[in-house]
Amino acid sequence: MMKLHCLAYSRAIRVAWLLEDLGQDYELIFYDRTPQFLAPEALKKVHPLGKSPTLEDGTLMLTESATILRYVHETHGDGRFTPKPGTDDYWDHESWLDYPESSAAPSILAAVLAKVAGKDRPDDPRMQRELETHLSYIEKRLSGRQFLMGDTLTLADIQMSYMIALCDLAGLLRDRPAIAAYWQRLQDQPGFKAATDKAGPMTPPFG
């Protein structure tokens, strides 16, 4: 049975979501955060980086959300969460699957840190400009679509969910109705509900 090491309020919930949607048996090993909101030392006993998610499947141990999603989907899935391999849509999907934790992440995380510090926006004007660029890019992609690839949920949507949750946490969706509606659709997905029922919400409440 697969083991998913899941830190509270973390990216690991995305992996639980996919496992729930696929109906896979797995053991969820949950870790609370420290008072400083860090991962506990216990996670370093699992993997040297002490990060979540970490997935164990037999002798294989994986980190990095996108890699884990790809692995679970290719080895335990049924093919329904990606377009047909080798097609243009497949490679477009691959780009969107990597995008949240690469190009999009720095400016979104900067906005969250600013919010935690009681500020409306990042101090760095360049980072604020990048944030607006990325939000506009995502919003344009969702024009006329339910999900990133059309009317069907894919791995890219599951991967994107954490960054959109952070955007919501930072108050960035008030003026982005298309993204806000997309976020609601993601939260309405059965796998999302099942994963958060088990592991708690993706992001903590402020205050």
Secondary structure, DSSP 8 states (H G I E B T S, - for coil): -EEEEEETTSTHHHHHHHHHHHT--EEEEEE---TTS---GGGGGTSTT--S-EEEETTEEEESHHHHHHHHHHHHS-STTS--TTSHHHHHHHHHHHTTTTTSHHHHHHHHHHHHTT-SS-S-HHHHHHHHHHHHHHHHHTTT-SBTTBSS--HHHHHHHHHHHHHHHTTTTTT-HHHHHHHHHHHTSHHHHHHHHHH--SS----
